[in-house]
């Protein structure tokens, strides 16, 4: 007996996933093409709101096949054995005795368990089955052609106009309803219907299902047209010859339509098919029902249309409310002629493997800087209406909440930034993979006006560094402080409302608040006057590195960590503008917190000594000051058994928290970043920078990886073939050398450039 198991995953599939992962690790060496003529990008109208394209699949596949590491992997005998082996597994199957099968059971048994081989399904089975069909050979050739060039998805202008028109109608209804609060529900419905009928008809026409198109490019357009014709004839024949009443009832929904000289096979589902009769109207007034019918009539006139066709070497599948978007743009009204596309067209001598784009109109759907305030005002009015039925402290809270909701909306408006268009594209180069992204949105929180000098203090060649500079905006803290304070007021009022007047819990709670309040005020003062101004520089960085202790000259570290081959090092670094204010702020925080801890200890029913934060030891070193706890003293006194505590660093322009003293000293040093990346100028003004040294990561991980393979082989968790494949896959992985990214401001756009760098392939046998 042979059964199929949908949950089984063949080894071939796993190996395919591994090969696909390696796609990014292969440089692409092919000739450039013309985006205007050879891509869907050059065939779309100017007002296209969004687009996503993946290109040049055949060239990328050939590059994968020609890569030495991939060649070595796929030519391994063990790999070939795994690839060609049919996956099977044993499955316990229970067969009931009353089934029409000739089985023998003993005594009163009703069922018997048998063990069978299960053949897993794979893609080869599908292809073989397709090949046996009438037009299977042509279909397989078409699928190969369609997967070799370009696949894409895009939307038309209805994605922008529909939400705007829908919101326009909704806003009209909300404003009208709010201004007629004295009317009955029936009168409101009549007045609202009268108002809606006066709105521009175009607003209603724009409310439809937005159109979206999925497609791919083919080299052999004649074959695609032939298969399309065969599909059309097959469907028409089935509709004409079928005796099924359901098919006959809906046969008119299938039609062949011409759009701009191109034939499309369409399926139309009218809005009238929606079962509106299920809506319960028993409790509606006459005017309410008339208002409902006004909207339902509009829905009945709408349709959902699917269309399939072949146009200019492209196979298109459209879904939406109409077919107007399938017309070709004329003249200079193409998306490729948009000013935002100018950067993309400059790449005439390079291969673009992907493009993503969304327009300013698409980015601003649902966004209106002044429009959001109206929503807060409506929210406040709802609170006031509910407050009329409240009394006592509940009414006090409600009345205050109505005022605060509007005030919060006004404050939030100050931080609303205008969204803009976005363009991104990827390039395959001789060195690796490049990704460039243009963003025309407002980003007031970013600062790209100066170089990131903080990256000169990350150790020269770290494992990972992420650095950036934010604009100095003390108003952000003021906003947070203001609304945390107001939120705390509501919490206090809510607690007091929970306990009755004169309850002992109210006095206890009030006493606790009375003790805490001065310290909270002090924390706020320190933050506002000292801590926030100290970070006017705006720079910050996260750094991760690792020290190989076998090569570390510092014997003290080797003594502290005799069993660890590597010592992870982590640091968070900030650029500061006022050293004295920062030191004063940190000492003020420590003192205020200690005072609070002492009070908490006094108020505690347990007779315990208060926990206090000791003043750190300050060591003056070249370039700055190190702040740390005396570990040996703490361990000797039994106060702490942790072998590592963070070390603070402060200099005239830097502050950091690091995992150990040695790394703290690296921060104080000035070392130019030396990285393996195609970034041309690290000293240029930029807002953000990141880098991962994968070569260093692989060198740290490789001993553990190879040891793990040998241990699995020894414990028989894997066999020798799987171990050999794992070693080969590790060599492929080691080709990824680094990942880097920069974000800069040029003209009116924020530009992010990312690079994945590859190295020479290791073709010799692994040791």
C-alpha positions, -999 to +999 in steps of 0.1 A: +000+000+000+014+035-009+001+066+007+010+103+002+019+125+031+014+163+028+036+169+059+067+152+046+094+175+032+118+158+007+155+163+010+154+177-025+133+206-013+156+213+016+185+214-008+167+238-031+161+261-002+198+261+005+207+269-031+182+297-032+198+312-001+231+312-020+216+334-047+226+365-029+262+353-028+268+353-066+280+383-086+261+389-119+280+395-151+255+403-179+249+431-204+225+459-195+191+464-210+167+493-215+142+498-187+121+519-210+115+490-234+124+458-217+105+462-184+070+468-172+084+500-156+084+516-190+048+506-198+029+521-169+011+554-166+025+584-148+000+581-119+008+545-110+007+545-072+028+514-064+049+489-082+071+459-073+093+442-099+117+413-097+139+409-128+166+389-147+159+355-131+175+336-159+208+355-156+208+351-118+201+314-121+230+310-146+253+329-122+243+306-094+251+275-115+285+289-125+296+298-090+326+276-079+313+269-045+279+259-058+295+237-084+316+220-058+285+214-037+262+200-064+289+177-078+295+160-045+285+124-048+267+127-015+247+156-028+238+138-060+227+108-039+204+129-017+191+148-047+181+117-067+169+096-038+131+093-034+121+103+001+102+076+019+092+071+055+073+045+075+038+053+086+015+034+110-020+030+094-050+017+113-075-002+091-110-008+105-122-044+101-155-034+086-138-019+056-141-037+023-105-051+026-094-086+029-076-085+062-073-110+091-080-101+127-076-122+158-103-128+183-126-098+189-102-072+174-119-046+153-088-031+136-053-039+126-021-017+124+001-021+093+033-004+084+035+011+049+060+031+028+049+067+021+061+084-010+064+121-005+051+144-032+076+166-050+077+192-078+089+165-103+056+147-099+037+178-108+058+185-138+056+149-150+018+150-146+015+183-165+037+170-193+012+142-200-016+166-206-027+177-241-007+209-242+017+199-215+049+204-234+040+240-244+027+247-209+060+236-194+080+257-219+057+287-210+063+283-173+100+281-178+099+312-200+076+331-175+099+324-146+131+334-164+127+372-170+105+395-149+075+392-125+057+422-112+027+436-094+013+471-096-019+491-089-037+519-107-048+553-096-080+539-079-058+530-049-055+567-043-088+581-055-110+554-038-099+560-002-100+598-006-136+597-020-147+571+006-133+593+034-149+624+019-183+607+021-177+594+056-165+629+068-196+645+053-219+620+072-200+626+105-202+664+102-238+664+092-248+640+120-229+660+146-247+692+136-282+677+139-281+662+174-316+675+182-333+655+155-348+620+159-332+590+142-358+590+114-354+628+108-316+624+108-318+596+082-341+618+059-318+649+062-287+629+057-300+612+026-310+646+012-274+658+019-257+628+003-277+633-029-261+667-033-225+655-032-206+654-066-214+622-085-176+617-091-170+611-054-194+581-056-180+568-089-145+567-074-156+543-047-150+510-063-127+480-058-092+492-066-074+476-095-043+454-091-023+436-118+000+406-114+021+396-143+053+383-159+073+388-190+079+361-216+104+359-244+081+339-267+050+360-270+036+338-298+036+307-276+019+327-248-007+339-273-013+304-285-018+290-250-041+319-242-062+311-273-064+274-263-075+284-228-102+307-242-115+280-266-115+254-238-135+276-215-160+286-242-165+250-252-171+240-216-197+267-212-215+258-244-216+221-239-221+218-201-256+207-189-249+220-154-276+245-145-252+265-124-227+268-153-255+279-177-268+305-152-234+322-150-221+317-185-226+353-194-201+363-167-173+349-189-166+373-218-138+382-241-132+419-242-109+442-262-089+469-244-066+491-264-064+464-291-056+436-267-079+406-261-087+397-225-106+368-211-128+383-183-149+370-154-174+396-141-191+392-107-218+419-103-224+436-070-261+426-074-250+390-066-244+400-030-273+387-008-286+420+006-319+403+014-302+389+045-300+424+061-326+427+089-348+457+082-375+449+107-366+477+131-357+503+105-379+534+099-389+543+064-362+570+060-335+547+075-344+520+050-343+546+022-309+557+033-297+520+033-311+515-002-292+546-014-259+529-005-270+494-017-280+507-051-245+520-055-230+487-045-253+468-070-239+490-098-203+479-089-186+448-102-155+426-095-137+419-127-109+394-133-091+397-167-063+376-182-044+386-214-011+388-232+002+423-241+037+433-254+055+402-242+037+404-208+011+381-194-013+402-172-038+391-146-060+420-135-084+421-106-106+451-096-136+472-105-129+480-142-105+475-171-095+511-179-061+507-163-051+482-190-048+509-216-012+518-226+000+553-216+009+576-245+036+602-250+055+614-219+027+602-195+046+571-185+059+563-150+095+560-163+093+598-172+085+608-136+112+630-121+116+604-093+127+578-119+156+599-131+180+582-107+169+548-119+175+558-156+211+568-148+219+532-144+221+525-182+253+505-179+242+483-149+217+455-144+187+463-122+174+431-106+145+446-087+124+478-084+100+490-058+080+522-059+051+540-043+040+575-051+035+605-029-003+601-034-002+565-022+020+574+008-004+601+018-036+580+016-054+586+049-029+613+060-039+649+066-019+670+090-048+691+101-075+665+095-066+643+124-074+670+150-111+668+139-111+632+151-098+641+185-125+669+188-152+643+179-138+619+205-139+647+231-175+654+223-184+618+228-167+619+262-187+651+271-220+634+261-212+604+283-201+628+311-236+643+313-248+610+329-220+609+354-216+625+388-189+630+415-153+621+407-163+602+376-177+635+361-146+653+371-124+628+353-147+628+322-148+666+319-110+668+323-105+639+298-125+658+271-102+688+274-071+667+274-081+647+244-082+679+223-050+692+239-033+659+231-044+661+195-029+696+192+004+685+207+006+655+185+001+676+154+034+692+160+052+659+154+032+649+123+057+647+094+046+646+057+050+612+040+065+612+005+073+589-024+097+560-022+119+544-049+142+514-043+162+492-067+188+465-065+219+459-086+242+429-090+278+439-093+312+422-095+317+429-058+282+418-046+247+431-042+238+468-039+205+482-028+196+519-032+165+535-017+152+571-022+127+584+003+111+618-002+092+618+032+099+644+059+121+631+087+126+659+112+140+635+137+170+627+115+202+648+112+224+642+082+242+675+081+275+663+097+298+633+095+293+605+121+325+611+141+314+585+166+324+556+143+360+566+150+355+552+185+341+517+178+374+499+179+386+501+143+373+468+130+343+456+152+320+427+145+290+449+143+284+486+145+252+506+141+255+544+144+233+574+137+226+610+146+192+624+156+182+660+156+183+677+190+146+680+199+141+688+237+104+693+228+101+655+225+109+651+262+086+679+271+058+662+253+064+629+270+068+645+304+036+664+300+015+635+291+030+610+315+022+636+343-014+639+331-018+601+328-005+598+363-032+623+374-059+600+360-044+569+377-044+587+411-080+598+406-090+563+396-074+548+427-091+574+450-124+567+433-120+530+439-117+533+477-146+550+497-141+582+516-123+576+549-110+542+540-076+534+555-062+524+520-067+560+508-045+574+536-018+548+529-019+555+492-017+593+499+012+588+522+031+568+497+025+594+470+036+622+494+070+603+499+075+596+462+064+629+446+095+650+456+118+624+440+098+622+408+099+660+406+137+658+411+141+631+384+122+653+360+143+684+368+176+665+364+164+651+330+151+685+317+180+707+329+210+684+328+206+650+311+187+661+278+209+691+272+241+670+277+231+650+245+228+679+222+253+662+198+226+636+189+250+607+179+246+572+192+261+538+183+258+501+193+290+481+190+295+444+193+329+427+191+347+396+204+382+390+217+399+357+210+414+351+245+439+326+232+456+355+214+449+381+241+481+396+257+462+407+288+469+379+313+443+392+338+415+385+313+428+350+307+429+344+344+393+356+349+380+336+319+400+304+317+373+283+302+360+308+276+378+309+242+361+342+233+350+372+253+320+390+238+323+428+240+293+451+238+292+489+240+266+516+237+282+550+228+267+584+228+281+617+215+278+644+243+279+682+242+284+689+279+305+665+301+299+683+334+261+683+330+261+645+322+283+637+352+261+659+375+229+643+361+241+607+367+252+615+402+219+633+408+200+602+396+220+580+419+214+602+450+177+606+443+172+569+437+191+561+469+169+584+489+139+567+475+153+533+483+159+544+519+124+556+523+111+524+508+131+504+533+118+525+562+082+520+551+087+483+545+074+460+573+106+439+571+134+451+592+161+451+565+189+474+556+182+497+527+197+487+493+218+515+480+237+522+447+274+527+456+293+556+441+314+541+413+352+542+413+365+568+389+398+561+372+413+590+352+429+576+321+442+591+289+413+607+271+386+605+298+373+588+329+363+552+336+335+546+361+332+511+375+326+491+407+355+475+425+347+438+415+374+422+437+362+441+468+326+433+461+333+396+456+355+395+487+327+410+508+302+386+493+281+414+479+281+402+443+291+370+425+288+385+390+322+384+373+314+412+349+297+446+355+293+474+330+320+500+328+310+536+322+331+559+300+330+597+299+352+621+278+348+656+266+327+645+236+317+608+243+299+588+269+295+550+268+285+519+287+307+489+279+310+453+290+346+455+302+375+479+308+395+469+278+366+477+255+361+510+274+397+519+265+390+512+229+361+536+229+384+564+242+409+558+215+405+573+180+407+546+154+395+550+118+371+524+108+387+498+085+360+478+068+357+455+038+329+474+020+324+493-013+313+524+007+332+552-010+333+579+017+326+571+054+336+607+064+308+623+044+278+638+063+253+611+070+224+603+093+230+565+098+257+539+092+258+502+099+283+474+092+285+437+100+319+420+095+307+385+084+342+373+078+350+378+114+318+362+125+324+331+104+360+328+118+345+328+153+318+303+145+337+279+122+354+259+150+320+254+167+303+246+134+328+220+124+329+205+159+291+203+158+291+184+125+316+159+138+297+154+170+264+148+151+283+124+129+298+106+158+264+103+176+248+091+143+224+120+142+236+125+106+253+102+082+286+107+063+268+121+032+249+147+052+281+157+070+299+162+037+271+183+024+271+204+056+309+211+052+304+222+016+275+244+026+296+261+052+322+270+025+294+286+005+282+306+035+317+319+041+316+338+008+294+364+024+320+389+037+302+420+050+270+439+050+271+477+051+246+506+049+246+544+049+218+570+050+225+605+036+204+635+027+208+648-009+186+676-022+152+668-009+155+630-006+169+606+021+191+580+003+200+547+018+227+526+002+232+490+013+260+467+001+265+429+005+301+421-003+314+387-013+349+373-013+369+346-031+354+312-031+372+286-011+376+257-035+401+236-016+391+207+006+381+216+041+404+205+068 
